[in-house]
C-alpha cells in the first residue's frame, strides 16, 4: 500500500480511554519523538473514543 512517495510501514496505537487530556498530550508527544527517532514518518492519524492510531511510513526513493 502506498501513499504519494511514502510506503506504509506500520501502525502505532495509543490507548486513551481512561486518560485525562494532559496525560494524552504527554503520550502523543512521547510517541512522536519515538517515531522520529526511528526514522518513521506519520502519514495519517485516526482517533476513536478509546485509541489514537498513527499510520507510519518510510520515504520511497523509487515511488512515483
N, C-alpha and C positions, 0 to 999 in steps of 0.2 A: 504494500500500500504506500503510495507516495503523495506528497502534497507540495507542489512547486519546488523544486530543488531541495527538498527535505524528505528523508525516509523515516517513517515512524519506527522507532526502535524500542518503545516500551511505554509503560503507564506507571505513574506514581499516584498512590491513593492515600489521602489523609482522612481519618475518621474524625468527624467534628460533632457528632450527635450530642455529646454531653459537655461540650466546651463553651466557655464564655468568649466573647469577641476578642479580648486581649490575648487569650491563650491561642485562639485560632490564628491571629496575626503573627504570633511568635512561631507557630508551627509552619505557616506558609513561608515566612522569611527563612527559616532554617532549611526547609525543603528546596527553596530556590537556590540558596547558597550551595547545598549538597549537589544539586543537578548541574549548576555551573561548574563546580569543582570536578565533576566527572565529564565535562565537555558536552553535555546534553543541551539541547535547545527545547524550550517549551513551545510546542506548536499550537496547543489549544488547552483551554481549561473548561471543565464541566463541573457544575455544582448541583448537588441534590440536598435534601434536608439533612442527610447523615454523612455525606462524603464530599471531598473535593478531589477531582481526577485531573491530573496533569498528563497530557498526551505529549510524549517526549520524542525528539528526533535527533538526527545527526546530519550534518551537511553532506550532500552528494555532489561530488565534483563532476560526474558524468550525466547528471539529470538535465532534462530539457524543460 
